[in-house]
């Protein structure tokens, strides 16, 4: 991933009452986070967070958490590398 690139994320939780979603984007020296949720009668939570890839070198990590009252937390981790070219 190149520094200064726009990174757009699109996330959706469908048909889950009272779910919470947290997204954290982290890199050496910084991070960006956003959160949202669903509550009746809404059945859908979505977000289109966008961030500009920082002028840093190293890992760019995306951590997603889906908080479900009946089941706990489901966690996902993805990692890329920032390369200044």
Secondary structure, 3 states (H helix, E strand, C coil): CECCCEEECCEEEECCCCCEEEEEEEECCEEEEEEEECCCCCCEEEECCEEECCCCCEEEEEEEEEEECCCEEEEEEEEEEEECC
